[in-house]
Amino acid sequence: MKQKRADMSGWHHVIKSRFLQREINDAAFQGYASLFYFDEVDAPLWMPIAGERVCVVNNGYSWLQLFPQGSNHVATITFDTQDRVHHWYIDISKRTYMDEQGMLCYDDLYLDLVFLPGGEVELLDEDELNEAYAQGIISTDEYNLAWNETRKLMTQLEEQRFPLLPLVAHYKARLETQISV
């Protein structure tokens, strides 16, 4: 199983960045949020999304990550240099936790969803999940957890009922007031 960190330490493409994570416990959201600014990268990062080659990391881009308490997913919302939502990337996860250094981490269960502002939803890495299951890297329970969470989220996204959608602007603005320049 892949383990990922919110601060993306180890990304060798990042030359200069800013990062902040905070616990949030209000009426709309309970969990953690992090904000990562890509001030300078060595080269833009491109990936295929909905049949197009799309830039997901570049100088001046930012990522807001939301880690809802008690859920099995982490939502990463990518903003371009004009602070427009570029796309959502949702990692299906087994759990979210703090490591020994107090950094948000999660155990990635391979499946990912990409959600575009126009409403398109794309499922990614089904082959990775199936391979991990076939090789015994994940259990039957973890395999089923990944699929159950994915199906639930796909339905919520397609029906515009995903509870994090209306929260993005508020929490990004809230974290921006606290991140160092």
C-alpha positions in Angstrom: 0.0 0.0 0.0 1.3 3.5 -0.9 1.8 5.9 2.0 1.5 9.6 1.1 2.3 12.8 3.0 0.4 16.0 2.8 3.6 18.1 2.6 4.7 16.1 -0.5 8.3 15.8 0.9 10.4 14.0 -1.5 9.0 15.6 -4.6 12.2 16.5 -6.3 10.5 18.8 -8.8 9.7 21.4 -6.1 12.3 24.1 -5.8 10.5 26.6 -3.5 7.2 26.1 -1.8 5.0 27.0 1.2 2.9 24.6 3.2 0.4 24.7 6.1 -1.9 22.2 7.7 -4.6 22.8 10.2 -7.3 20.9 12.1 -10.8 22.2 11.4 -13.7 21.5 13.6 -16.7 23.6 12.7 -20.3 22.9 11.6 -19.5 22.3 8.0 -16.3 20.2 8.2 -14.4 18.1 10.8 -11.0 16.9 9.9 -7.8 18.5 8.5 -7.0 20.8 5.7 -3.6 21.6 4.1 -2.5 24.2 1.6 0.5 23.7 -0.6 1.9 26.5 -2.8 4.2 25.6 -5.7 6.2 28.9 -5.7 8.8 27.4 -8.0 9.1 24.1 -9.8 11.9 22.8 -12.1 9.3 22.0 -14.8 5.5 21.9 -15.2 3.9 18.5 -14.4 1.4 17.3 -17.0 -1.0 14.4 -16.8 -3.8 13.0 -19.0 -7.2 14.0 -17.7 -10.5 13.3 -19.5 -8.6 12.7 -22.8 -6.5 15.8 -22.6 -3.0 16.6 -21.5 -3.4 18.9 -18.5 -0.9 20.9 -16.4 -1.4 20.0 -12.7 1.7 21.6 -11.2 3.4 24.8 -12.3 4.9 27.9 -10.8 2.2 29.7 -8.9 -0.2 26.8 -8.6 -1.6 25.7 -5.3 -3.2 22.6 -3.9 -5.8 22.5 -1.1 -6.2 19.1 0.5 -9.2 18.1 2.6 -9.0 15.1 5.0 -12.5 14.6 6.3 -12.6 12.9 9.7 -13.8 9.3 9.5 -13.7 9.1 5.7 -11.8 6.9 3.3 -10.7 9.6 0.9 -8.5 12.7 0.6 -9.6 15.4 -1.8 -6.9 17.5 -3.5 -8.2 20.6 -5.3 -5.8 22.2 -7.8 -5.8 25.9 -8.4 -4.1 27.6 -11.3 -2.2 30.9 -11.2 -5.4 32.9 -11.4 -6.7 31.0 -8.3 -9.4 29.1 -10.4 -10.2 25.5 -9.5 -8.5 23.5 -12.1 -9.6 20.0 -11.1 -10.3 17.8 -8.1 -8.2 14.7 -7.5 -9.6 12.3 -4.9 -7.4 9.5 -3.5 -9.2 6.6 -2.0 -7.5 5.8 1.3 -7.6 3.2 4.1 -6.8 5.7 6.8 -5.5 9.2 7.6 -3.0 9.7 10.4 -0.3 11.9 11.8 3.3 10.6 11.6 6.0 11.0 14.2 6.7 14.6 13.0 3.1 15.6 13.2 2.6 15.5 9.4 -0.7 14.4 7.9 -0.3 11.1 6.0 -2.6 8.6 4.5 -2.6 5.0 3.2 -3.5 5.2 -0.4 -5.8 2.4 -1.7 -4.7 3.0 -5.4 -8.1 4.1 -6.8 -8.4 7.8 -7.7 -11.2 10.0 -9.0 -10.7 13.1 -11.1 -13.5 15.6 -11.1 -13.5 18.5 -13.5 -15.4 21.8 -12.9 -17.5 20.9 -16.0 -18.8 17.9 -14.1 -16.8 15.1 -15.8 -15.7 12.3 -13.4 -12.9 9.9 -14.3 -11.8 6.8 -12.5 -8.1 6.1 -12.4 -5.7 3.3 -11.5 -8.2 0.4 -11.3 -5.4 -1.8 -12.7 -3.1 -0.8 -9.8 -5.8 -1.8 -7.3 -6.4 -5.1 -9.0 -2.6 -5.8 -9.2 -2.1 -5.0 -5.5 -5.0 -7.3 -4.6 -3.7 -10.1 -6.8 -0.2 -9.9 -5.3 -1.6 -9.9 -1.7 -0.4 -6.4 -1.0 -4.0 -5.5 0.2 -6.6 -7.7 1.7 -10.1 -8.6 0.5 -11.5 -6.1 3.0 -9.2 -3.3 1.8 -10.1 -4.1 -1.8 -13.8 -4.0 -1.0 -13.4 -0.8 1.0 -11.7 0.9 -2.0 -14.5 0.0 -4.3 -17.3 0.8 -1.9 -15.8 4.3 -1.2 -15.2 4.9 -4.9 -18.8 4.0 -5.9 -20.2 6.2 -3.2 -18.1 9.2 -4.2 -18.8 8.7 -7.9 -22.5 8.8 -7.3 -22.1 12.0 -5.1 -20.0 13.7 -7.7 -22.2 12.8 -10.6 -25.3 14.1 -8.7 -23.4 17.2 -7.5 -23.9 16.0 -3.8 -20.3 15.7 -2.8 -20.2 17.4 0.6 -16.8 19.1 0.1 -17.8 20.9 -3.1 -19.2 24.0 -1.5 -16.4 24.3 1.2 -13.4 24.8 -1.0 -13.3 28.6 -1.4 -14.0 29.2 2.3 -11.2 26.8 3.6 -8.7 28.0 1.0 -9.3 31.6 2.0 -9.1 30.6 5.7 -5.7 28.9 5.3 -4.3 31.6 3.1 -4.6 34.1 5.9 -2.3 31.9 8.0 0.4 30.7 5.5 3.7 32.5 5.5 4.7 34.6 2.5 
